[in-house]
Amino acid sequence: MRIGLLSDTHGYLDDQILHYLGECDEIWHAGDFGTPQVLDRLRALRPVRGVYGNVDGAELRADLPRDLDWDCLGLRVFMTHIGGYPGNYDPRARKNLQRLRPALFICGHSHILKVTRDPALGLLHMNPGACGRQGWHLMRTILRFTVEDAKISAVEAIELGPRGRPTLPGTL
């Protein structure tokens, strides 16, 4: 199963993002959709698993959970928006990680793309960075990867271009 992982769209979803996600079987969004329209466009493309983030309003919070815990082809996955990193987890996320013992932990919020192992908890941590235009990140990013037989492979970090508005050819 090919997965497209994104976070922190903050209401922005361009055709380039949809192009990369179109090659996936499922789309996973780690929060801060920004608008219900982003979720609707993603759902029109592929099945979506997502959690709401701290900027998401009442409509998205009514439609999405704060946390998701599920099995993907034998791989236990836990996703939340604010999670932190190995050695510096958010206290709420750390409690869930210790209780659930997932093989894959996904979060967003930091706007920093990171894929790293946590040997203490025996999991892989993924944060796809941010693919929207709002925030402190310089480069918009997403991740793609494959899940098969409880294993992750073919991980791709995709740079979508600078955070600011795209410059048209021949303009400054």
Residue frames relative to the residue before (quaternion, step in Angstrom):
aa qw qx qy qz dx dy dz
M 1.0000 0.0000 0.0000 0.0000 0.00 0.00 0.00
R 0.2595 -0.7619 0.5790 0.1302 3.56 -0.80 1.04
I 0.1502 -0.8065 0.5713 0.0233 3.56 -0.81 1.13
G 0.1717 -0.7274 0.6540 0.1166 3.54 -1.12 0.77
L 0.0877 -0.8174 0.5693 -0.0074 3.57 -0.65 1.16
L 0.1040 0.7909 -0.5945 0.1007 3.54 -0.80 1.06
S 0.0745 -0.7788 0.6221 0.0313 3.51 -1.33 0.29
D 0.8502 0.2336 -0.1291 0.4537 3.50 -1.37 0.23
T 0.1259 0.7937 -0.5716 0.1658 3.53 0.72 1.16
H 0.1175 -0.8417 0.5169 0.1022 3.58 1.13 -0.62
G 0.7583 -0.4067 0.2003 0.4684 3.56 0.93 0.97
Y 0.6784 0.4696 -0.2864 0.4871 3.61 1.25 0.00
L 0.1294 0.7685 -0.6127 0.1317 3.56 -0.76 1.09
D 0.0856 -0.8361 0.5412 0.0263 3.59 -0.24 1.23
D 0.7036 -0.4775 0.3309 0.4091 3.55 -1.32 0.23
Q 0.5827 0.5806 -0.3738 0.4284 3.60 1.11 -0.58
I 0.6419 0.5058 -0.3157 0.4821 3.58 0.97 -0.86
L 0.6686 0.5033 -0.2989 0.4586 3.57 0.88 -0.95
H 0.5927 0.5655 -0.3619 0.4449 3.60 1.07 -0.66
Y 0.7038 0.4545 -0.2714 0.4738 3.60 0.81 -0.97
L 0.6819 0.4818 -0.2910 0.4671 3.58 1.00 -0.74
G 0.5633 0.6259 -0.3721 0.3904 3.57 1.18 -0.49
E 0.6589 0.4954 -0.3000 0.4800 3.58 1.22 -0.44
C 0.6116 0.5725 -0.3296 0.4353 3.60 1.29 0.02
D 0.4927 -0.6401 0.5034 0.3068 3.54 -1.31 0.38
E 0.7814 0.0470 -0.0168 0.6220 3.56 1.14 -0.73
I 0.2681 -0.7151 0.6216 0.1740 3.52 -1.32 0.49
W 0.0977 -0.7694 0.6298 0.0438 3.55 -0.92 0.98
H 0.0913 -0.7979 0.5959 0.0013 3.58 -0.83 1.06
A 0.2617 -0.8130 0.5104 0.1000 3.56 -0.62 1.20
G 0.7768 -0.4307 0.1814 0.4221 3.57 0.92 0.91
D 0.7491 0.3054 -0.3424 0.4779 3.48 -1.42 0.52
F 0.0224 0.7992 -0.5903 0.1112 3.52 0.65 1.24
G 0.3474 -0.7593 0.4761 0.2759 3.55 0.98 -0.87
T 0.7926 -0.0615 0.0645 0.6032 3.58 0.93 -0.90
P 0.5787 -0.5747 0.4422 0.3731 3.59 -1.16 0.49
Q 0.5813 0.6002 -0.3746 0.4020 3.61 1.13 -0.56
V 0.5961 0.5459 -0.3659 0.4613 3.62 1.07 -0.64
L 0.6638 0.4933 -0.3010 0.4747 3.59 0.88 -0.92
D 0.6457 0.5270 -0.3192 0.4511 3.60 0.94 -0.85
R 0.6665 0.4958 -0.3052 0.4656 3.62 0.91 -0.87
L 0.6483 0.5052 -0.3198 0.4714 3.58 1.00 -0.77
R 0.6641 0.5057 -0.3007 0.4614 3.58 0.95 -0.88
A 0.6217 0.5349 -0.3408 0.4596 3.60 1.12 -0.57
L 0.6761 0.4973 -0.2734 0.4700 3.58 1.23 -0.53
R 0.7878 -0.1127 0.1568 0.5849 3.59 0.79 -1.10
P 0.6214 -0.4847 0.4192 0.4508 3.61 -1.25 0.13
V 0.1891 -0.7994 0.5678 0.0529 3.56 -1.00 0.94
R 0.0878 -0.7091 0.6954 0.0766 3.50 -1.20 0.79
G 0.1733 0.8083 -0.5448 0.1405 3.57 -0.75 0.98
V 0.2579 -0.7195 0.6240 0.1629 3.48 -1.40 0.34
Y 0.4698 -0.6527 0.4922 0.3332 3.56 -1.12 0.48
G 0.2977 -0.7506 0.5676 0.1607 3.53 -1.26 0.56
N 0.7440 -0.4452 0.2781 0.4135 3.54 -1.31 0.08
V 0.6956 0.4403 -0.3038 0.4796 3.67 1.11 -0.37
D 0.5513 0.6395 -0.3879 0.3697 3.59 1.25 -0.22
G 0.4026 -0.7541 0.4830 0.1895 3.52 -0.91 1.03
A 0.8076 -0.3368 0.2177 0.4324 3.50 -1.43 -0.07
E 0.6486 0.5315 -0.3390 0.4265 3.62 0.93 -0.79
L 0.6832 0.4567 -0.2846 0.4935 3.60 0.93 -0.84
R 0.6462 0.5214 -0.3235 0.4537 3.59 1.01 -0.76
A 0.6391 0.5085 -0.3259 0.4763 3.59 1.15 -0.54
D 0.7135 0.4590 -0.2338 0.4749 3.58 1.19 -0.61
L 0.7858 0.2752 -0.1150 0.5418 3.59 1.14 -0.66
P 0.4580 -0.6677 0.5021 0.3040 3.59 -1.14 0.54
R 0.5771 -0.5506 0.4672 0.3815 3.55 -1.32 0.18
D 0.7849 0.1128 -0.0193 0.6090 3.56 1.09 -0.85
L 0.1123 -0.7546 0.6401 0.0913 3.54 -1.25 0.53
D 0.0180 -0.7563 0.6534 -0.0263 3.54 -1.06 0.90
W 0.2208 0.7880 -0.5430 0.1882 3.59 -0.55 1.13
D 0.4403 -0.6500 0.5529 0.2791 3.51 -1.41 0.19
C 0.0633 -0.7776 0.6254 0.0112 3.56 -0.83 1.04
L 0.8199 -0.2336 0.1021 0.5127 3.55 -0.26 1.32
G 0.7674 -0.3621 0.1702 0.5009 3.56 0.94 0.96
L 0.6269 0.5056 -0.3312 0.4917 3.60 1.30 -0.08
R 0.2791 -0.7599 0.5612 0.1723 3.60 -0.65 1.07
V 0.0966 -0.8115 0.5759 -0.0208 3.54 -0.73 1.18
F 0.0491 -0.7560 0.6515 0.0386 3.55 -1.11 0.77
M 0.0212 -0.8013 0.5971 -0.0290 3.57 -0.87 1.02
T 0.1218 0.7360 -0.6609 0.0816 3.52 -1.13 0.85
H 0.5788 -0.6091 0.3932 0.3734 3.61 -1.11 0.37
I 0.7859 0.2217 -0.1115 0.5664 3.58 0.70 -1.07
G 0.1054 0.8473 -0.5064 0.1206 3.56 -0.31 1.25
G 0.3618 -0.7210 0.5148 0.2902 3.58 1.04 -0.67
Y 0.4821 -0.6514 0.5169 0.2758 3.53 -1.33 -0.40
P 0.6754 -0.4607 0.3549 0.4535 3.60 -1.21 0.32
G 0.7848 0.2470 -0.2332 0.5183 3.53 -0.85 1.07
N 0.7925 0.1316 -0.0720 0.5911 3.60 1.24 -0.31
Y 0.1487 0.8104 -0.5477 0.1456 3.57 0.78 1.05
D 0.5610 -0.5246 0.5192 0.3749 3.49 -1.33 0.45
P 0.5681 -0.6410 0.3760 0.3537 3.65 -0.80 0.89
R 0.6557 0.5040 -0.3186 0.4632 3.60 0.96 -0.79
A 0.6510 0.5047 -0.3099 0.4749 3.57 0.98 -0.85
R 0.6338 0.5422 -0.3347 0.4385 3.60 0.94 -0.86
K 0.6414 0.5167 -0.3289 0.4620 3.61 0.94 -0.84
N 0.6700 0.4896 -0.2986 0.4715 3.59 0.94 -0.86
L 0.6451 0.5183 -0.3251 0.4578 3.59 0.97 -0.78
Q 0.6685 0.4896 -0.3009 0.4721 3.58 0.96 -0.83
R 0.6782 0.4888 -0.2832 0.4699 3.58 1.05 -0.75
L 0.7688 0.3996 -0.1937 0.4601 3.59 0.84 -1.01
R 0.1538 -0.8304 0.5139 0.1508 3.58 1.14 -0.68
P 0.1243 0.8135 -0.5591 0.1010 3.63 0.68 1.01
A 0.4788 -0.6282 0.5238 0.3191 3.55 -1.30 0.32
L 0.7696 0.1887 -0.0936 0.6028 3.57 1.25 -0.58
F 0.0737 -0.7727 0.6302 0.0173 3.55 -0.88 1.03
I 0.0748 -0.7989 0.5967 -0.0145 3.55 -0.79 1.13
C 0.1263 0.7602 -0.6335 0.0694 3.53 -1.05 0.85
G 0.3128 -0.7128 0.5916 0.2101 3.54 -1.35 0.11
H 0.4824 0.7475 -0.4176 0.1848 3.53 -0.84 -1.18
S 0.7343 0.4442 -0.2699 0.4365 3.63 0.76 -0.90
H 0.3156 -0.7561 0.4943 0.2903 3.60 1.23 -0.52
I 0.5987 0.5388 -0.3578 0.4726 3.59 1.26 0.35
L 0.3609 -0.7295 0.5415 0.2106 3.57 -0.65 1.13
K 0.1774 0.7737 -0.5895 0.1497 3.54 -0.82 1.02
V 0.0039 -0.7411 0.6713 -0.0069 3.54 -1.06 0.90
T 0.1966 0.7928 -0.5438 0.1927 3.56 -0.47 1.20
R 0.4523 -0.6638 0.5236 0.2839 3.55 -1.20 0.50
D 0.1828 -0.7240 0.6512 0.1354 3.52 -1.28 0.58
P 0.2268 -0.8151 0.5159 0.1342 3.60 -0.06 1.24
A 0.5942 0.5857 -0.3714 0.4074 3.59 1.10 -0.60
L 0.7742 0.2802 -0.1584 0.5450 3.60 1.02 -0.78
G 0.4250 -0.7405 0.4408 0.2771 3.59 1.26 0.01
L 0.5757 0.5807 -0.3830 0.4298 3.56 0.96 0.84
L 0.3875 -0.6427 0.5944 0.2890 3.50 -1.41 0.16
H 0.2107 -0.7739 0.5903 0.0905 3.55 -0.89 1.02
M 0.0112 -0.7948 0.6066 -0.0123 3.58 -0.91 0.96
N 0.0252 0.7243 -0.6888 0.0159 3.50 -1.10 0.90
P 0.3173 -0.8001 0.4763 0.1798 3.61 -0.51 1.13
G 0.5200 -0.5990 0.4402 0.4206 3.60 1.22 -0.04
A 0.5436 -0.5914 0.4702 0.3656 3.57 -1.13 -0.64
C 0.1824 -0.7947 0.5684 0.1100 3.57 -0.98 0.80
G 0.5417 0.5952 -0.4097 0.4295 3.57 1.27 0.19
R 0.5911 -0.5930 0.4258 0.3431 3.56 -1.33 -0.06
Q 0.6681 0.4953 -0.3098 0.4607 3.59 1.18 -0.33
G 0.6159 0.5481 -0.4134 0.3865 3.55 -1.01 0.82
W 0.6408 -0.5645 0.3931 0.3409 3.52 -1.36 -0.06
H 0.4775 0.6679 -0.4453 0.3572 3.60 1.23 -0.10
L 0.3899 -0.7167 0.5298 0.2316 3.56 -1.16 0.60
M 0.7745 0.2396 -0.1047 0.5761 3.57 1.08 -0.81
R 0.3583 -0.7049 0.5695 0.2246 3.58 -0.96 0.88
T 0.0052 -0.8290 0.5554 -0.0652 3.59 -0.81 1.05
I 0.0474 -0.7331 0.6747 0.0711 3.51 -1.42 0.39
L 0.3088 -0.7132 0.5881 0.2241 3.56 -1.34 0.12
R 0.0619 -0.7338 0.6701 0.0928 3.51 -1.32 0.48
F 0.1003 0.7859 -0.6055 0.0759 3.56 -1.12 0.69
T 0.4015 -0.6941 0.5486 0.2367 3.51 -1.35 0.26
V 0.1345 -0.7417 0.6507 0.0910 3.56 -1.14 0.76
E 0.1777 0.7612 -0.6026 0.1611 3.53 -0.81 1.09
D 0.8489 -0.0111 -0.0281 0.5277 3.56 -0.86 0.99
A 0.6947 -0.5104 0.2524 0.4394 3.56 0.87 1.07
K 0.6504 0.4887 -0.3252 0.4822 3.60 1.21 0.42
I 0.3397 -0.7116 0.5836 0.1939 3.52 -1.25 0.64
S 0.0887 0.7840 -0.6101 0.0727 3.56 -0.98 0.88
A 0.8130 0.3067 -0.2038 0.4510 3.54 -1.40 0.01
V 0.1736 0.7995 -0.5504 0.1664 3.59 0.88 0.96
E 0.0586 -0.7878 0.6131 -0.0032 3.56 -0.89 1.04
A 0.1834 -0.7205 0.6570 0.1250 3.55 -1.01 0.88
I 0.1133 -0.8182 0.5634 0.0130 3.56 -0.59 1.17
E 0.2236 -0.7515 0.6100 0.1144 3.56 -0.83 1.07
L 0.2454 -0.8076 0.5292 0.0867 3.53 -0.77 1.13
G 0.6650 -0.4614 0.3085 0.4998 3.57 1.26 -0.11
P 0.7153 -0.4612 0.3110 0.4231 3.57 -1.29 0.21
R 0.6515 -0.5508 0.3779 0.3597 3.53 -1.23 0.61
G 0.6589 0.5432 -0.3181 0.4119 3.60 0.93 -0.84
R 0.7072 -0.4351 0.3327 0.4471 3.52 -1.28 0.12
P 0.5267 -0.6318 0.4555 0.3406 3.58 -0.99 0.78
T 0.3472 -0.7178 0.5654 0.2110 3.55 -1.08 0.76
L 0.3878 -0.7168 0.5291 0.2365 3.55 -0.84 0.95
P 0.5948 -0.5714 0.4048 0.3948 3.61 -1.01 0.65
G 0.8089 0.2602 -0.2126 0.4825 3.57 -0.98 0.90
T 0.6785 0.4358 -0.3073 0.5053 3.61 1.27 0.15
L 0.3919 -0.6962 0.5442 0.2560 3.54 -1.26 0.28
